[in-house]
Amino acid sequence: MKKKAFVNQKLCVACGCCLKACKLGAVSIPTGVYAVIDALKCVGCGMCEKNCPAGIITISKVNQEPVEQKNLTKGMVDTDE
């Protein structure tokens, strides 16, 4: 199983620490309100999680199947649309 990062968007303050920590460019803050993880770019390395001062990013195992719509509320974006 692959690992991916998930952001608790209700608690995120868009400080940008995760954005700076991600060397793959998988993190963005498009609305300026909370971070969003690009499911296609994220490899689950955990750098965003380690650098989040609020501790609201988690790394979880995910199925090999395409990201489902339900993940959008957890900070994942499927960019294949």
C-alpha positions in Angstrom: 0.0 0.0 0.0 1.1 3.5 -0.7 1.2 6.3 1.8 -0.3 9.8 1.3 -0.5 12.9 3.4 -3.9 14.3 4.6 -4.5 17.7 6.0 -7.1 18.5 8.7 -8.4 21.5 6.9 -10.6 22.7 9.8 -7.5 23.2 11.9 -5.0 24.3 9.2 -4.0 28.0 9.4 -2.1 28.1 6.1 1.3 28.9 7.7 3.1 27.4 4.7 5.6 25.3 6.7 4.4 22.1 4.9 4.6 23.9 1.5 8.2 24.8 2.1 9.0 21.3 3.4 7.6 19.4 0.4 10.4 18.9 -2.2 8.0 17.4 -4.7 5.6 20.3 -4.9 2.6 18.3 -3.7 1.4 20.9 -1.3 -0.4 24.1 -2.2 -2.5 26.7 -0.4 -4.8 27.8 -3.2 -7.4 29.6 -1.2 -5.0 31.0 1.4 -7.1 29.3 4.1 -5.7 25.7 4.3 -3.1 23.5 2.7 -4.1 21.0 0.0 -2.2 17.9 -1.0 -2.0 16.8 -4.6 -2.6 13.0 -4.5 -0.7 12.4 -7.7 2.5 14.2 -6.5 2.5 13.0 -2.8 4.7 10.0 -2.1 3.9 9.9 1.6 7.5 10.8 2.7 6.2 12.6 5.8 8.2 15.9 5.5 5.1 18.0 5.6 3.9 16.1 8.7 7.2 16.6 10.4 7.3 20.3 9.6 3.7 21.2 10.6 3.8 23.2 13.8 0.1 22.5 14.5 0.5 18.7 14.0 -2.6 18.5 11.8 -1.0 16.6 8.9 -1.1 12.8 9.0 0.4 10.2 6.7 -1.9 7.3 6.0 -1.9 4.1 3.9 -4.1 4.3 0.9 -5.3 1.8 -1.7 -3.6 1.7 -5.1 -7.0 2.7 -6.6 -7.5 6.2 -7.9 -8.3 8.8 -5.3 -12.0 9.0 -4.7 -14.1 12.2 -4.4 -14.5 11.7 -0.6 -10.8 12.5 -0.1 -11.3 16.1 -1.1 -12.6 16.9 2.4 -9.4 15.5 3.9 -7.0 17.6 1.9 -6.5 15.4 -1.1 -7.0 16.6 -4.6 -7.4 14.3 -7.6 -5.9 16.3 -10.5 -7.0 13.8 -13.2 -10.4 15.5 -13.6 
